[in-house]
Amino acid sequence: MATAVGSGSGGSAAGDGRARTWARLALLCALGAFAFIAAAAGSGGVLLLVIGLLGSALTGAGVWWALAHRRAARLLGVLLAVVTPIAVLVLFAATGVWLLAVAVIALWAAALGFARACLRRLRQPYGMHARGTPPPRRPVLIMNPRSGGGKVERFGLVDRAEALGARVVLLEPDGPDVETLARRAVAEGADLLGAAGGDGTLAIVASVAVEHRLPFLVISAGTRNHFAMDLGLDRNDPSTCLDALTEGVELRVDLGDVDGRPFVNTVSFGAYAHIVQNPDYRDAKTATALEHLPDLLQGSEGAHLEADADGTEVSGPQALLISNNPYARADPFGGGRRPRLDRGSLGVIAVRVEGAAGAAGVALLGERAGGITVLTATRVAVRADTDTVPVAVDGEALVMPVPVVCTVRPKALRIRVPRHRPGAAYVTPPVDWRRIVHLALTFRTAPQGAE
């Protein structure tokens, strides 16, 4: 028996009709915003557009100076980033175009809202299918009591797991490491492995489960729980993940590999990977980042990186993120969401911002800026002008010899999840106005099939 994870209107005629309606409303609102600017050209409409664009560019430049410099230049950048938006608002009021500005902003916001509603209507099913399997008889769960600020104790995970028939092994500071505990559990007859901890801990236990063809249970007891989020698990109450022991279904998802080491979320190179190497980072993240960023962004610290993503060369990124399946939107810090975990591909996001002009371009264009490269690949080889490079694997700071090779193992991991769970929220892709216009002017669309 197989049931789809998530939902999507996909190819229904009603869904297509509603999507066309949203697309037409989006187009009308966008045209209305431009019409307001054109009609008011003589009374400040063009000025409104120029001031808005210039303000965004200056704000982006200010952020760059604040991050890439120290002392007086950093102070100047902070002032520019803070003062510019205020100055734009004051100028709008002084020139009498503030009502026009409010109208244009409102229309444009409505246009974006309708466009995203249209894209949500056209979404396709996730394609991650669950199948019913018998409950495990000898489940073993490895729990890190320090993870997530003590979630294991706070949510009573040990008592609840044992009440459901699982054996719990606690990860102790002076005891065996997590891989040793997982292998010992397999040797003692476990028919399911589970983990409550950070994503690095999850990845190690998951790799042992894959090696022995056992199902794996994720308990969202880490700090951010990105993997659990993309599986649709409840991050606010990790005890609900234990429902999978009795009322569970099984998913098949991909597992990333970086030079023989498993990862479930991301592998980072460049600025972030370099910063997390500092032992002070855990206790003083902002201060440590601000101390290192100027040298990293200006190229006087850190290795010069090159990457080959299935034959596509990426040269000199300041930050490079390889993810187990692509994120819905380009996010070099891995803060977004992955709609699916079974595509059999890696997501690649490379960022290279050269000076204040490049930062202004990112502020204006976002992920479409020339300094941001977004790719998908099945193999990514990262080279450098040094023998080793700092790497952050699911947030854990490591140093690896180059070249560092990232690959993906399609549907290698059997994940047991609760039958009833919140579900990963659908993430609307970036607005593609060509698609919106095409749909708005089309009277009938072909059904959207599942992938």
C-alpha positions as CSV (number, residue, x, y, z in Angstrom):
1,M,0.0,0.0,0.0
2,A,1.4,3.4,-1.0
3,T,0.2,6.9,-0.1
4,A,1.6,10.2,-1.3
5,V,3.3,12.5,1.0
6,G,2.0,16.0,0.8
7,S,-0.7,17.0,-1.7
8,G,-1.0,19.0,-4.8
9,S,-3.8,20.0,-7.1
10,G,-1.6,19.0,-10.1
11,G,-3.6,18.4,-13.2
12,S,-7.2,19.1,-12.2
13,A,-9.1,21.4,-14.5
14,A,-10.5,23.3,-11.5
15,G,-6.9,23.9,-10.3
16,D,-5.8,25.2,-13.7
17,G,-8.8,27.5,-13.8
18,R,-8.1,29.0,-10.4
19,A,-4.4,29.3,-11.3
20,R,-5.3,31.3,-14.4
21,T,-7.5,33.6,-12.3
22,W,-4.6,34.2,-9.9
23,A,-2.3,34.8,-12.8
24,R,-4.6,37.4,-14.3
25,L,-5.1,39.2,-11.0
26,A,-1.3,39.2,-10.6
27,L,-0.8,40.7,-14.0
28,L,-3.5,43.3,-13.5
29,C,-1.9,44.5,-10.2
30,A,1.5,44.6,-11.7
31,L,0.3,46.6,-14.7
32,G,-1.6,48.9,-12.2
33,A,1.6,49.6,-10.3
34,F,3.4,50.5,-13.5
35,A,0.4,52.6,-14.7
36,F,0.5,54.6,-11.5
37,I,4.2,55.4,-12.1
38,A,3.6,56.3,-15.7
39,A,0.6,58.4,-15.0
40,A,2.4,60.3,-12.3
41,A,5.6,60.8,-14.3
42,G,5.1,64.5,-14.3
43,S,4.5,64.7,-10.5
44,G,7.2,62.3,-9.3
45,G,6.4,58.9,-10.7
46,V,9.8,58.4,-12.4
47,L,11.5,59.9,-9.4
48,L,9.7,57.4,-7.2
49,L,11.1,54.5,-9.2
50,V,14.6,55.9,-9.4
51,I,14.7,56.7,-5.6
52,G,13.4,53.2,-4.7
53,L,16.0,51.4,-6.9
54,L,18.8,53.7,-5.7
55,G,17.8,53.2,-2.1
56,S,17.9,49.4,-2.5
57,A,21.3,49.5,-4.1
58,L,22.8,51.8,-1.5
59,T,21.4,49.6,1.3
60,G,23.0,46.5,-0.3
61,A,26.3,48.4,-0.6
62,G,26.1,49.5,3.0
63,V,25.6,45.9,4.1
64,W,28.7,44.9,2.0
65,W,30.9,47.6,3.6
66,A,29.7,46.5,7.1
67,L,30.6,42.9,6.5
68,A,33.7,43.3,4.4
69,H,35.5,46.0,6.3
70,R,36.5,47.0,9.9
71,R,36.5,50.1,12.0
72,A,35.5,53.3,10.2
73,A,34.4,51.6,7.0
74,R,32.3,49.1,8.9
75,L,30.6,52.0,10.8
76,L,30.0,53.8,7.5
77,G,28.4,50.7,6.0
78,V,26.1,50.2,9.0
79,L,25.0,53.9,8.9
80,L,24.4,53.6,5.1
81,A,22.3,50.5,5.5
82,V,20.2,52.0,8.3
83,V,19.9,55.6,7.2
84,T,19.2,55.0,3.5
85,P,15.7,53.4,3.9
86,I,14.8,56.2,6.4
87,A,16.0,58.9,4.0
88,V,14.0,57.4,1.1
89,L,10.8,57.5,3.2
90,V,11.6,61.1,4.3
91,L,12.2,62.1,0.7
92,F,8.9,60.5,-0.4
93,A,7.1,62.6,2.2
94,A,8.9,65.8,1.3
95,T,8.3,65.6,-2.4
96,G,4.6,64.7,-1.9
97,V,4.8,61.3,-3.6
98,W,4.4,59.2,-0.5
99,L,0.7,58.4,-1.3
100,L,1.9,57.3,-4.8
101,A,4.6,55.2,-3.2
102,V,2.1,53.5,-0.8
103,A,-0.2,52.7,-3.8
104,V,2.6,51.3,-5.9
105,I,4.0,49.2,-3.1
106,A,0.5,47.9,-2.2
107,L,-0.2,47.0,-5.9
108,W,3.1,45.3,-6.3
109,A,2.7,43.4,-3.0
110,A,-0.7,42.2,-4.2
111,A,0.8,41.2,-7.6
112,L,3.4,39.1,-5.9
113,G,0.8,37.6,-3.6
114,F,-1.5,36.6,-6.5
115,A,1.5,35.3,-8.5
116,R,2.6,33.0,-5.6
117,A,-1.0,31.8,-5.2
118,C,-1.0,30.9,-8.9
119,L,2.2,28.9,-8.5
120,R,0.9,27.2,-5.4
121,R,-2.2,26.2,-7.5
122,L,0.1,24.7,-10.1
123,R,2.2,22.8,-7.7
124,Q,2.8,19.1,-8.3
125,P,2.7,16.3,-5.7
126,Y,5.9,15.8,-3.8
127,G,6.4,12.4,-5.2
128,M,7.7,11.0,-1.9
129,H,5.5,8.0,-1.3
130,A,5.1,6.2,1.9
131,R,4.3,2.5,2.3
132,G,2.9,0.6,5.2
133,T,5.3,-1.7,7.0
134,P,5.0,-3.8,10.2
135,P,6.2,-2.1,13.5
136,P,9.7,-2.9,14.5
137,R,10.2,-5.6,17.2
138,R,13.6,-4.6,18.5
139,P,14.1,-0.9,17.9
140,V,17.1,0.8,19.3
141,L,17.2,4.6,19.7
142,I,20.4,6.5,20.3
143,M,19.8,9.8,22.1
144,N,22.1,12.8,22.8
145,P,20.8,14.3,26.1
146,R,22.7,17.5,25.5
147,S,21.3,18.2,22.0
148,G,18.9,21.0,21.5
149,G,19.4,22.4,25.0
150,G,18.3,19.2,26.7
151,K,15.2,18.3,24.7
152,V,15.6,14.6,25.5
153,E,14.9,15.2,29.2
154,R,12.5,18.2,28.6
155,F,10.1,16.1,26.5
156,G,10.5,12.8,28.4
157,L,11.8,11.0,25.3
158,V,13.5,8.2,27.1
159,D,10.4,7.2,29.1
160,R,8.0,7.5,26.2
161,A,10.3,5.5,23.9
162,E,10.7,2.7,26.4
163,A,7.0,2.7,27.0
164,L,6.6,2.0,23.3
165,G,9.0,-0.9,23.4
166,A,12.2,0.7,22.2
167,R,15.6,0.3,23.9
168,V,17.3,3.7,24.5
169,V,21.0,4.2,24.5
170,L,22.3,7.6,25.8
171,L,25.3,9.2,24.2
172,E,27.7,10.1,27.0
173,P,30.7,12.5,26.7
174,D,33.2,9.9,27.9
175,G,31.5,6.9,26.3
176,P,31.7,5.3,22.9
177,D,31.0,7.5,19.9
178,V,27.7,7.4,18.1
179,E,28.8,5.2,15.2
180,T,30.2,2.6,17.7
181,L,26.8,2.6,19.6
182,A,24.9,2.2,16.3
183,R,27.0,-0.8,15.2
184,R,26.8,-2.4,18.6
185,A,23.0,-2.1,18.4
186,V,23.0,-3.8,15.0
187,A,25.2,-6.6,16.3
188,E,22.8,-7.1,19.2
189,G,19.9,-7.6,16.9
190,A,18.2,-4.2,16.4
191,D,15.7,-4.2,13.5
192,L,15.4,-0.4,13.5
193,L,17.9,2.4,14.4
194,G,16.8,5.8,15.5
195,A,18.5,8.9,16.7
196,A,17.6,12.0,18.8
197,G,20.2,14.7,18.2
198,G,21.6,17.1,15.7
199,D,21.7,16.5,12.0
200,G,25.4,15.4,12.2
201,T,24.4,12.6,14.7
202,L,21.4,11.7,12.5
203,A,23.6,11.3,9.4
204,I,26.1,8.9,11.1
205,V,23.3,6.6,12.5
206,A,21.5,6.8,9.2
207,S,24.6,5.6,7.3
208,V,24.9,2.5,9.6
209,A,21.2,1.8,9.0
210,V,21.8,2.0,5.2
211,E,24.8,-0.3,5.4
212,H,22.7,-2.9,7.2
213,R,19.5,-2.3,5.3
214,L,17.6,-1.2,8.4
215,P,14.9,1.4,8.7
216,F,15.8,4.7,10.4
217,L,13.8,6.8,12.7
218,V,14.4,10.6,13.1
219,I,13.6,12.3,16.4
220,S,13.6,16.1,16.1
221,A,15.7,16.8,19.2
222,G,18.4,18.9,17.6
223,T,18.6,22.7,17.5
224,R,17.3,23.5,14.0
225,N,16.2,20.1,12.8
226,H,16.4,20.9,9.1
227,F,16.2,17.2,8.1
228,A,13.2,16.6,10.3
229,M,11.5,19.7,8.9
230,D,11.8,18.5,5.3
231,L,10.5,15.1,6.3
232,G,7.4,16.8,7.6
233,L,8.0,16.0,11.3
234,D,6.9,18.1,14.3
235,R,9.9,20.2,15.4
236,N,8.1,21.7,18.3
237,D,7.3,18.4,20.0
238,P,9.9,15.7,19.3
239,S,8.0,13.1,21.3
240,T,5.4,12.9,18.4
241,C,8.2,11.4,16.2
242,L,8.0,8.3,18.4
243,D,4.5,7.6,17.1
244,A,6.3,6.0,14.1
245,L,7.2,3.0,16.4
246,T,3.5,1.9,16.4
247,E,1.7,3.9,13.7
248,G,4.4,4.4,11.1
249,V,5.0,4.3,7.4
250,E,8.2,4.2,5.4
251,L,9.8,6.6,3.0
252,R,12.7,6.1,0.7
253,V,15.0,9.2,0.6
254,D,18.5,10.1,-0.6
255,L,21.7,10.2,1.4
256,G,24.5,12.5,0.6
257,D,28.2,11.5,0.7
258,V,31.2,13.7,1.1
259,D,34.5,11.8,0.7
260,G,32.9,8.7,2.4
261,R,31.2,10.7,5.2
262,P,27.4,10.8,5.1
263,F,25.3,14.0,5.3
264,V,21.6,14.5,5.3
265,N,21.4,18.3,4.7
266,T,24.4,20.3,3.5
267,V,28.1,20.5,3.0
268,S,29.5,24.1,3.1
269,F,32.8,25.4,1.8
270,G,34.2,28.9,2.0
271,A,33.3,31.7,4.4
272,Y,30.9,29.8,6.7
273,A,33.0,26.6,6.8
274,H,36.0,28.7,7.7
275,I,34.3,30.6,10.4
276,V,32.8,27.6,12.2
277,Q,36.4,26.2,12.6
278,N,37.0,28.9,15.3
279,P,36.3,27.4,18.8
280,D,34.8,30.7,19.8
281,Y,32.0,30.4,17.2
282,R,29.6,28.3,19.3
283,D,29.5,30.9,22.1
284,A,29.9,34.1,20.1
285,K,28.6,33.5,16.6
286,T,28.1,37.1,15.5
287,A,31.4,38.5,16.9
288,T,33.4,35.6,15.4
289,A,31.8,36.0,12.0
290,L,32.4,39.8,12.0
291,E,36.0,39.2,12.9
292,H,36.7,36.8,10.0
293,L,34.4,38.0,7.2
294,P,36.4,41.0,6.0
295,D,39.5,38.9,5.2
296,L,37.4,36.1,3.8
297,L,35.3,38.3,1.5
298,Q,38.3,40.3,0.3
299,G,40.3,37.2,-0.4
300,S,43.2,37.7,2.0
301,E,42.2,34.7,4.1
302,G,40.9,31.3,3.1
303,A,41.6,29.1,0.1
304,H,40.6,30.0,-3.5
305,L,37.9,27.5,-4.4
306,E,37.0,25.9,-7.7
307,A,34.1,23.4,-8.2
308,D,33.1,21.0,-11.0
309,A,29.4,20.2,-10.9
310,D,28.8,17.5,-13.5
311,G,31.2,19.3,-15.9
312,T,30.0,22.8,-15.1
313,E,32.8,24.9,-13.6
314,V,32.3,27.3,-10.8
315,S,35.2,29.6,-10.2
316,G,36.2,31.4,-7.0
317,P,33.1,31.3,-4.9
318,Q,33.3,33.0,-1.5
319,A,30.6,30.6,-0.2
320,L,29.7,27.2,-1.7
321,L,26.8,25.1,-0.4
322,I,26.1,21.5,-1.6
323,S,22.8,20.1,-0.4
324,N,21.3,16.6,-0.3
325,N,18.6,17.5,-2.9
326,P,18.0,21.1,-4.1
327,Y,16.4,23.8,-2.0
328,A,13.3,25.5,-3.3
329,R,15.1,28.9,-3.3
330,A,18.8,29.8,-3.4
331,D,19.9,30.2,0.2
332,P,23.7,30.0,0.8
333,F,23.1,29.5,4.6
334,G,20.8,26.5,4.2
335,G,17.9,28.2,5.9
336,G,15.3,27.2,3.2
337,R,13.4,24.1,2.6
338,R,13.7,21.2,0.2
339,P,10.3,20.2,-1.3
340,R,11.6,16.7,-1.9
341,L,14.4,14.4,-0.7
342,D,14.2,11.7,-3.3
343,R,15.3,13.4,-6.6
344,G,18.7,11.7,-6.7
345,S,20.5,15.0,-7.1
346,L,22.6,17.5,-5.2
347,G,21.7,21.2,-5.0
348,V,24.6,23.6,-5.6
349,I,24.5,27.3,-4.5
350,A,27.7,29.4,-5.1
351,V,28.0,33.0,-4.0
352,R,30.6,35.4,-5.2
353,V,30.1,39.1,-4.4
354,E,32.8,41.4,-5.7
355,G,32.6,44.8,-3.9
356,A,29.7,47.1,-3.1
357,A,28.4,47.0,-6.7
358,G,28.0,43.3,-6.5
359,A,26.2,43.6,-3.2
360,A,23.9,46.2,-4.7
361,G,23.1,43.8,-7.5
362,V,22.2,41.1,-5.0
363,A,20.0,43.6,-3.1
364,L,18.1,44.4,-6.3
365,L,18.0,41.0,-8.0
366,G,18.2,38.5,-5.2
367,E,19.0,35.0,-6.3
368,R,18.9,36.1,-9.9
369,A,22.0,38.3,-9.4
370,G,25.1,37.5,-11.4
371,G,27.0,36.7,-8.2
372,I,24.8,33.8,-7.3
373,T,25.0,30.5,-9.2
374,V,22.3,27.8,-8.7
375,L,22.8,24.3,-10.2
376,T,21.9,20.7,-9.7
377,A,24.3,17.8,-10.1
378,T,25.0,14.2,-9.1
379,R,28.7,14.8,-8.4
380,V,30.5,17.9,-7.3
381,A,34.3,18.0,-6.9
382,V,35.7,20.9,-5.0
383,R,39.3,21.9,-5.5
384,A,41.5,24.6,-3.9
385,D,44.9,26.2,-4.0
386,T,45.7,24.5,-0.7
387,D,46.2,20.9,0.3
388,T,43.2,20.9,2.7
389,V,40.1,23.0,3.1
390,P,37.7,23.7,6.0
391,V,34.3,22.0,5.5
392,A,31.1,22.2,7.5
393,V,29.2,18.9,7.2
394,D,25.7,19.3,8.6
395,G,27.0,22.1,10.7
396,E,30.1,20.1,12.0
397,A,33.5,21.7,11.5
398,L,36.0,19.5,9.6
399,V,39.1,19.8,7.5
400,M,39.4,17.6,4.4
401,P,42.1,17.0,1.8
402,V,41.3,18.3,-1.7
403,P,39.7,17.5,-4.0
404,V,36.6,17.0,-1.9
405,V,34.0,15.0,-3.8
406,C,30.3,15.1,-3.0
407,T,27.9,12.6,-4.4
408,V,24.4,11.3,-3.6
409,R,23.0,7.8,-3.0
410,P,19.5,7.8,-4.5
411,K,16.8,6.4,-2.2
412,A,19.3,4.6,-0.1
413,L,17.7,5.5,3.2
414,R,14.6,3.9,4.6
415,I,12.9,6.4,6.9
416,R,10.2,5.4,9.3
417,V,7.9,8.3,10.1
418,P,4.5,8.7,11.8
419,R,1.5,8.2,9.6
420,H,0.1,11.5,10.8
421,R,2.5,14.4,10.9
422,P,2.4,18.2,10.2
423,G,4.0,17.8,6.7
424,A,6.6,20.1,5.2
425,A,4.9,23.2,4.0
426,Y,4.9,23.8,0.3
427,V,7.5,26.3,-0.7
428,T,6.5,28.6,-3.6
429,P,9.3,28.9,-6.1
430,P,10.6,32.3,-7.2
431,V,8.0,34.2,-9.2
432,D,8.6,33.6,-12.9
433,W,6.7,36.5,-14.6
434,R,7.0,35.0,-18.0
435,R,5.1,31.9,-16.8
436,I,2.6,34.1,-15.1
437,V,2.0,36.2,-18.2
438,H,1.7,33.1,-20.4
439,L,-0.8,31.5,-18.1
440,A,-2.8,34.8,-17.7
441,L,-3.2,35.0,-21.5
442,T,-3.9,31.3,-22.0
443,F,-7.5,30.2,-22.1
444,R,-6.7,26.5,-21.5
445,T,-3.7,24.7,-20.0
446,A,-2.7,21.1,-20.3
447,P,-3.0,19.0,-17.1
448,Q,0.0,19.0,-14.8
449,G,1.2,15.5,-14.2
450,A,3.0,14.2,-11.2
451,E,6.7,13.9,-11.5
